[in-house]
């Protein structure tokens, strides 16, 4: 049975999320879920990385350095994920929101895109339908003996 476009998008986002998390933190989240709500792509992950969960350094200077490094990691991760989301859904990411709750080891990222996910799926289904029609046409063309040298 053919996989649905929605499921393919979900799987591609999960795979990209795990790759980006590993590139930035060296750690794969335990559980990653993707939800669609209108123009929002919501990614929820359990099992945050040791870098995100570590205690802040004891000194004021250490906390400032840790904050700068955390901000750099977050910005790098968001740039990577934005590019991946835009590639997967073929539309622009307008804004990103992130929440990290260390006490329950959960992270939620919300990507707001310029089209609803239903519109994206409809466009991908139309593309798939066009490709299938072109393929059938080419297949019938090559089966027609008038066009084949035998």
N, CA and C of each residue as an Amber inpcrd file, in Angstrom:
protein
   450
   0.8350000  -1.1840000   0.0000000   0.0000000   0.0000000   0.0000000
   0.8860000   1.2560000   0.0000000   0.4750000   2.2260000  -0.7310000
   1.2280000   3.4590000  -0.8690000   1.1260000   4.2940000   0.4080000
   2.2840000   4.8180000   0.8480000   2.2850000   5.6560000   2.0510000
   1.5950000   6.9820000   1.7740000   0.8830000   7.4720000   2.7540000
   0.2170000   8.7610000   2.5720000   1.2560000   9.8780000   2.5840000
   0.9390000  10.9470000   1.9120000   1.8350000  12.1020000   1.8580000
   2.0020000  12.6830000   3.2530000   0.9360000  12.7220000   4.0300000
   0.9990000  13.2420000   5.3950000   2.0010000  12.4480000   6.2260000
   1.9310000  11.1240000   6.1340000   2.8490000  10.2600000   6.9030000
   4.2920000  10.4380000   6.4230000   4.4740000  10.6040000   5.1280000
   5.8160000  10.8280000   4.5780000   6.3990000  12.1300000   5.1160000
   5.5750000  13.1860000   5.1520000   6.0320000  14.4680000   5.6870000
   6.3970000  14.3210000   7.1660000   5.5440000  13.6550000   7.9400000
   5.8190000  13.4330000   9.3640000   7.1460000  12.6970000   9.5600000
   7.3270000  11.6000000   8.8180000   8.5540000  10.8130000   8.9480000
   9.7890000  11.6120000   8.5490000   9.6810000  12.4010000   7.4840000
  10.8150000  13.2230000   7.0490000  11.1650000  14.2820000   8.0960000
  10.1580000  14.8670000   8.7210000  10.4070000  15.8730000   9.7620000
  11.0620000  15.2220000  10.9750000  10.5670000  14.0700000  11.3950000
  11.1540000  13.3650000  12.5430000  12.6090000  13.0170000  12.2660000
  12.8810000  12.4790000  11.0840000  14.2590000  12.1190000  10.7260000
  15.1620000  13.3550000  10.7280000  14.6960000  14.4430000  10.1360000
  15.4860000  15.6740000  10.0970000  15.7010000  16.2370000  11.4960000
  14.6710000  16.1740000  12.3260000  14.7750000  16.6630000  13.6930000
  15.8510000  15.8920000  14.4600000  15.8100000  14.5730000  14.3410000
  16.7960000  13.7590000  15.0480000  18.2130000  14.0200000  14.5360000
  18.3690000  14.1850000  13.2160000  19.6800000  14.4940000  12.6530000
  20.1900000  15.8430000  13.1490000  19.3340000  16.8500000  13.1360000
  19.7390000  18.1930000  13.5890000  20.0840000  18.1860000  15.0770000
  19.2810000  17.5020000  15.8750000  19.5570000  17.4190000  17.3130000
  20.9070000  16.7580000  17.5540000  21.2060000  15.7230000  16.7860000
  22.4830000  15.0280000  16.9590000  23.6570000  15.9060000  16.5170000
  23.4940000  16.6280000  15.4120000  24.5550000  17.5140000  14.9300000
  24.8760000  18.5820000  15.9770000  23.8380000  19.1450000  16.5830000
  24.0320000  20.2510000  17.5180000  24.4600000  19.7760000  18.9060000
  23.8660000  18.6750000  19.3940000  24.1230000  18.2630000  20.7760000
  24.8550000  16.9310000  20.9080000  24.9370000  16.1630000  19.8200000
  25.5420000  14.8390000  19.9060000  24.6150000  13.8230000  20.5520000
  23.3160000  14.1030000  20.5490000  22.3520000  13.2670000  21.2650000
  21.0720000  13.1510000  20.4590000  20.4820000  11.9360000  20.4240000
  19.1860000  11.7160000  19.7760000  18.0940000  11.7130000  20.8400000
  17.0110000  12.4540000  20.6340000  15.8900000  12.3930000  21.5790000
  15.2980000  10.9880000  21.6120000  14.7370000  10.6080000  22.7620000
  14.1420000   9.2750000  22.9040000  12.8790000   9.1220000  22.0570000
  11.9860000  10.0890000  22.1480000  10.7010000  10.0350000  21.4430000
  10.4790000  11.3670000  20.7420000  10.1140000  11.3040000  19.4670000
   9.7970000  12.5180000  18.7090000   8.4280000  12.3320000  18.0670000
   7.5510000  13.3100000  18.2540000   6.2230000  13.2880000  17.6500000
   6.0080000  14.5720000  16.8680000   5.2520000  14.4690000  15.7690000
   4.9450000  15.6270000  14.9400000   3.4300000  15.7580000  14.8470000
   2.9620000  16.9940000  15.0170000   1.5340000  17.2920000  14.9080000
   1.3570000  18.4720000  13.9570000   0.2520000  18.4720000  13.2380000
  -0.0620000  19.5740000  12.3300000  -1.3380000  20.2490000  12.8250000
  -1.3190000  21.5630000  12.8340000  -2.4820000  22.3310000  13.2340000
  -2.5190000  23.5870000  12.3750000  -3.2890000  23.5350000  11.2960000
  -3.3620000  24.6760000  10.3770000  -1.9980000  24.9730000   9.7740000
  -1.4760000  26.1650000  10.0750000  -0.1790000  26.5690000   9.5470000
   0.9620000  26.2670000  10.5260000   0.6780000  25.4650000  11.5400000
   1.6760000  25.1470000  12.5590000   2.1460000  23.7000000  12.4300000
   3.4600000  23.5320000  12.5260000   4.0590000  22.1980000  12.6440000
   4.6230000  22.1440000  14.0560000   4.0970000  21.2230000  14.8560000
   4.4940000  21.1150000  16.2580000   5.3240000  19.8440000  16.4180000
   6.5420000  20.0210000  16.9150000   7.4410000  18.8870000  17.1420000
   7.6650000  18.7700000  18.6400000   7.3070000  17.6210000  19.1900000
   7.4760000  17.3640000  20.6160000   8.5010000  16.2530000  20.7770000
   9.4750000  16.4680000  21.6540000  10.4790000  15.4240000  21.8790000
  10.6730000  15.1940000  23.3660000  10.8970000  13.9460000  23.6960000
  11.1750000  13.5400000  25.0790000  12.5970000  13.0320000  25.1430000
  13.2100000  13.2760000  26.2790000  14.5900000  12.8290000  26.4500000
  15.5370000  13.8830000  25.9110000  15.6500000  15.0090000  26.6050000
  16.5050000  16.0930000  26.1330000  17.9710000  15.7510000  26.3510000
  18.8300000  16.4340000  25.6430000  20.2500000  16.1110000  25.6720000
  20.8920000  16.5250000  26.9850000  21.9970000  15.8830000  27.3350000
  22.7350000  16.2820000  28.5350000  23.1860000  17.7520000  28.4770000
  23.4580000  18.2760000  27.2760000  23.8500000  19.6790000  27.1560000
  22.7230000  20.6020000  27.5820000  21.4850000  20.2500000  27.2360000
  20.3430000  21.0770000  27.6010000  19.9790000  20.9250000  29.0710000
  20.2350000  19.7640000  29.6440000  19.8190000  19.4820000  31.0090000
  20.8860000  19.7890000  32.0520000  22.0970000  20.0710000  31.6300000
  23.1690000  20.2660000  32.6040000  22.8910000  21.4740000  33.4960000
  23.3940000  21.3930000  34.7160000  23.2410000  22.5100000  35.6380000
  24.0980000  23.6690000  35.1760000  23.6240000  24.8780000  35.4240000
  24.3900000  26.0490000  35.0480000  25.6640000  26.1220000  35.8890000
  26.7370000  26.6300000  35.3070000  27.9790000  26.7860000  36.0720000
  27.7450000  27.6620000  37.3150000  28.5350000  27.4270000  38.3480000
  28.3270000  28.0830000  39.6390000  28.6600000  29.5690000  39.6370000
  29.5810000  30.0120000  38.8190000  29.9850000  31.4200000  38.8470000
  29.1370000  32.2550000  37.9030000  29.0700000  33.5470000  38.1710000
  28.3180000  34.4640000  37.3120000  28.9280000  34.4840000  35.9170000
  30.2430000  34.5450000  35.8300000  30.9260000  34.5190000  34.5320000
  30.6680000  33.2260000  33.7830000  30.6420000  32.1270000  34.5370000
  30.3550000  30.8250000  33.9290000  28.9570000  30.7680000  33.3640000
  28.0000000  31.3580000  34.0830000  26.6200000  31.3930000  33.5920000
  26.5060000  32.2220000  32.3140000  27.2410000  33.3260000  32.2510000
  27.2060000  34.1600000  31.0470000  27.7640000  33.4060000  29.8500000
  28.8700000  32.7060000  30.0530000  29.4720000  31.9190000  28.9700000
  28.5180000  30.8030000  28.5520000  27.9290000  30.1150000  29.5330000
  26.9880000  29.0380000  29.2330000  25.7870000  29.5790000  28.4550000
  25.2910000  30.7530000  28.8280000  24.1490000  31.3690000  28.1220000
  24.5090000  31.6710000  26.6740000  25.7000000  32.2290000  26.4480000
  26.1370000  32.5360000  25.0760000  26.2440000  31.2550000  24.2580000
  26.8430000  30.2150000  24.8300000  26.9850000  28.9350000  24.1120000
  25.6210000  28.3100000  23.8420000  24.7120000  28.3610000  24.8100000
  23.3630000  27.8190000  24.6120000  22.6310000  28.5610000  23.5050000
  22.7560000  29.8840000  23.5020000  22.1130000  30.6830000  22.4520000
  22.6840000  30.3390000  21.0790000  24.0010000  30.1450000  21.0100000
  24.6370000  29.7960000  19.7300000  24.1490000  28.4330000  19.2500000
  24.0720000  27.4410000  20.1560000  23.5770000  26.1000000  19.8030000
  22.1320000  26.1790000  19.3230000  21.2910000  26.9380000  20.0550000
  19.8830000  27.0650000  19.6940000  19.7270000  27.7290000  18.3270000
  20.4710000  28.8100000  18.0770000  20.3770000  29.5040000  16.7880000
  20.8320000  28.6030000  15.6420000  21.9250000  27.8630000  15.8610000
  22.4330000  26.9460000  14.8380000  21.4060000  25.8560000  14.5500000
  20.8240000  25.2920000  15.6210000  19.8070000  24.2510000  15.4720000
  18.5870000  24.7880000  14.7210000  18.1140000  25.9740000  15.1050000
  16.9260000  26.5430000  14.4630000  17.1680000  26.8340000  12.9850000
  18.3530000  27.3040000  12.6410000  18.6780000  27.5200000  11.2240000
  18.6610000  26.2020000  10.4530000  19.2470000  25.1590000  11.0350000
  19.2430000  23.8430000  10.3820000  17.8200000  23.3260000  10.1980000
  17.0260000  23.3730000  11.2740000  15.6630000  22.8370000  11.2070000
  14.7790000  23.6630000  10.2750000  14.9630000  24.9700000  10.2530000
  14.1770000  25.8140000   9.3540000  14.4160000  25.4030000   7.9090000
  15.6700000  25.1970000   7.5470000  15.9950000  24.7710000   6.1720000
  15.3770000  23.4150000   5.8650000  15.4190000  22.5010000   6.8320000
  14.8570000  21.1670000   6.6160000  13.3280000  21.2220000   6.4700000
  12.6610000  21.9780000   7.3310000  11.2050000  22.1080000   7.2480000
  10.8080000  22.7150000   5.9050000  11.5140000  23.7750000   5.4960000
  11.2010000  24.4280000   4.2170000  11.4130000  23.4680000   3.0480000
  12.4410000  22.6350000   3.1300000  12.6930000  21.6390000   2.0720000
  11.5770000  20.5960000   2.0370000  11.1600000  20.1140000   3.1940000
  10.1740000  19.0370000   3.2710000   8.7880000  19.5070000   2.8320000
   8.3460000  20.6640000   3.3210000   6.9870000  21.1160000   3.0090000
   6.9380000  22.0680000   1.8160000   8.0900000  22.4600000   1.3100000
   8.1800000  23.3220000   0.1230000   7.4540000  24.6550000   0.3080000
   7.5580000  25.2050000   1.5010000   7.0840000  26.5780000   1.7240000
   7.8810000  27.1870000   2.8720000   7.7980000  28.4880000   2.9610000
   8.6370000  29.2550000   3.8810000   8.1700000  29.1350000   5.3360000
   9.1540000  29.0590000   6.2530000   8.8830000  29.1240000   7.6850000
   8.8420000  30.5980000   8.0720000   7.7240000  31.0330000   8.6550000
   7.5470000  32.4360000   9.0260000   8.0660000  32.7460000  10.4230000
   7.8860000  31.8030000  11.3450000   8.3730000  32.0250000  12.6990000
   8.5440000  30.7020000  13.4240000   9.3250000  30.7740000  14.5000000
   9.6410000  29.5660000  15.2770000   9.4830000  29.9030000  16.7560000
   8.8880000  28.9850000  17.4880000   8.7840000  29.1200000  18.9330000
   9.3050000  27.8320000  19.5520000   9.9750000  27.9600000  20.6930000
  10.5470000  26.7820000  21.3270000  10.3300000  26.8600000  22.8360000
  10.0310000  25.7090000  23.4370000   9.9030000  25.6270000  24.8880000
  10.6360000  24.3850000  25.3570000  11.3960000  24.5310000  26.4100000
  12.1660000  23.4360000  26.9740000  11.8070000  23.3300000  28.4460000
  11.3120000  22.1620000  28.8550000  10.9690000  21.9190000  30.2480000
  11.8630000  20.8000000  30.7650000  12.8990000  21.1940000  31.4860000
  13.8960000  20.2260000  31.9420000  13.3030000  19.2490000  32.9530000
  12.3900000  19.7180000  33.8080000  11.8460000  18.8580000  34.8670000
  11.1320000  17.6200000  34.3190000  10.5240000  17.7240000  33.1280000
   9.8690000  16.5520000  32.5290000  10.6020000  16.0810000  31.2690000
  11.7810000  16.6490000  31.0270000  12.6280000  16.2590000  29.8920000
  11.8870000  16.3190000  28.5640000  11.1840000  17.4380000  28.3490000
  10.4210000  17.5980000  27.1130000  10.7710000  18.9250000  26.4460000
  10.8220000  18.8700000  25.1190000  11.0760000  20.0580000  24.3200000
   9.9950000  20.1310000  23.2470000   9.4580000  21.3360000  23.0230000
   8.4400000  21.5380000  22.0020000   8.9000000  22.6720000  21.0950000
   8.9070000  22.4070000  19.8000000   9.2240000  23.4150000  18.7880000
   7.9830000  23.6080000  17.9300000   7.6410000  24.8560000  17.6670000
   6.5010000  25.1670000  16.8040000   7.0090000  25.9830000  15.6290000
   6.8100000  25.4540000  14.4400000   7.2030000  26.1400000  13.2090000
   5.9250000  26.6220000  12.5280000   5.8330000  27.9120000  12.2970000
   4.6740000  28.4720000  11.6110000   5.0720000  28.6890000  10.1620000
   4.3260000  28.0450000   9.2530000   4.6490000  28.0970000   7.8270000
   3.6270000  28.9580000   7.0980000   3.9590000  29.3480000   5.8650000
   3.0970000  30.2920000   5.1460000   1.8270000  29.6640000   4.5690000
   1.7290000  28.3490000   4.5000000   0.5220000  27.6750000   4.0290000
   0.0940000  26.6540000   5.0780000  -1.1810000  26.3160000   5.0770000
  -1.6080000  25.2600000   5.9920000  -1.0630000  23.9250000   5.4720000
  -0.9330000  22.9890000   6.3740000  -0.3990000  21.6900000   5.9820000
  -1.3440000  20.9940000   5.0070000  -2.6450000  21.2760000   5.1130000
  -3.6080000  20.6960000   4.1810000  -3.3420000  21.1870000   2.7530000
  -3.0010000  22.4760000   2.6060000  -2.6650000  23.0160000   1.2840000
  -1.3910000  22.3700000   0.7430000  -0.4100000  22.1910000   1.6220000
   0.8520000  21.5550000   1.2130000   0.5850000  20.1320000   0.7300000
  -0.2160000  19.3850000   1.4830000  -0.5330000  17.9960000   1.1200000
  -1.2930000  17.9570000  -0.2050000  -2.2650000  18.8580000  -0.3660000
  -3.0290000  18.9100000  -1.6170000  -2.1110000  19.1770000  -2.8130000
  -1.1720000  20.1090000  -2.6650000  -0.2270000  20.3960000  -3.7540000
   0.6540000  19.1840000  -4.0580000   1.1140000  18.5080000  -3.0180000
   1.9550000  17.3190000  -3.2370000   1.1490000  16.1960000  -3.8830000
  -0.1280000  16.0560000  -3.5160000  -0.9770000  15.0460000  -4.1510000
  -1.1870000  15.3660000  -5.6280000  -1.3940000  16.6440000  -5.9490000
  -1.5320000  17.0480000  -7.3540000  -0.2570000  16.7410000  -8.1370000
   0.8940000  17.0290000  -7.5320000   2.1680000  16.7170000  -8.1900000
   2.2960000  15.2150000  -8.4300000   1.9700000  14.4310000  -7.4070000
   2.0590000  12.9760000  -7.5340000   1.1430000  12.4910000  -8.6500000
  -0.0770000  13.0430000  -8.7100000  -1.0420000  12.6610000  -9.7390000
  -0.5020000  13.0090000 -11.1380000   0.0870000  14.1870000 -11.2890000
   0.6720000  14.5770000 -12.5800000   1.8060000  13.6370000 -12.9780000
   2.6770000  13.2980000 -12.0260000   3.7770000  12.3760000 -12.3260000
   3.2460000  11.0090000 -12.7470000   2.2220000  10.5300000 -12.0430000
   1.6380000   9.2300000 -12.3820000   1.0290000   9.2640000 -13.7820000
   0.3410000  10.3470000 -14.1270000  -0.2440000  10.4730000 -15.4710000
   0.8330000  10.5080000 -16.5450000   1.8990000  11.2560000 -16.2980000
   3.0070000  11.3070000 -17.2640000   3.6550000   9.9390000 -17.4220000
   3.8180000   9.2430000 -16.3110000   4.4120000   7.9080000 -16.3610000
   3.5350000   6.9540000 -17.1640000   2.2050000   6.9800000 -16.9270000
   1.2910000   6.1140000 -17.6860000   1.3470000   6.4370000 -19.1820000
   1.4050000   7.7200000 -19.5030000   1.4750000   8.1380000 -20.8930000
   2.7540000   7.6320000 -21.5630000   3.8790000   7.7950000 -20.8820000
   5.1470000   7.2990000 -21.4290000   5.1330000   5.7840000 -21.5670000
   4.5840000   5.1130000 -20.5830000   4.5130000   3.6540000 -20.6100000
   3.6690000   3.1800000 -21.8030000   2.5250000   3.8120000 -22.0220000
   1.6780000   3.4270000 -23.1460000   2.3490000   3.7650000 -24.4800000
   3.0880000   4.8630000 -24.5020000   3.8080000   5.2530000 -25.7130000
   4.8260000   4.1810000 -26.1030000   5.5690000   3.6740000 -25.1430000
   6.5840000   2.6750000 -25.4450000   6.0030000   1.2860000 -25.6900000
   4.7810000   1.0480000 -25.2830000   4.1200000  -0.2200000 -25.5750000
   3.5210000  -0.2240000 -26.9770000   3.2540000   0.9410000 -27.5070000
   2.6400000   1.0600000 -28.8300000   3.6590000   0.6190000 -29.8930000
   3.3070000  -0.4010000 -30.6480000   4.2410000  -0.9730000 -31.6370000
   4.5980000  -0.0030000 -32.7420000   3.7650000   0.9490000 -33.0090000
   4.0790000   1.9110000 -34.0630000   5.3210000   2.7310000 -33.7460000
   5.6230000   2.8650000 -32.4460000   6.7540000   3.7000000 -32.0420000
   7.9590000   2.8990000 -31.6050000   7.8700000   1.6030000 -31.6390000
   8.9820000   0.7650000 -31.1890000   9.5860000   0.0310000 -32.3660000
  10.8710000  -0.0800000 -32.3980000  11.5660000  -0.8930000 -33.4190000
  11.7450000  -2.2910000 -32.8580000  11.1100000  -3.2650000 -33.5020000
  11.2240000  -4.6550000 -33.0310000  11.8840000  -5.4830000 -34.0590000
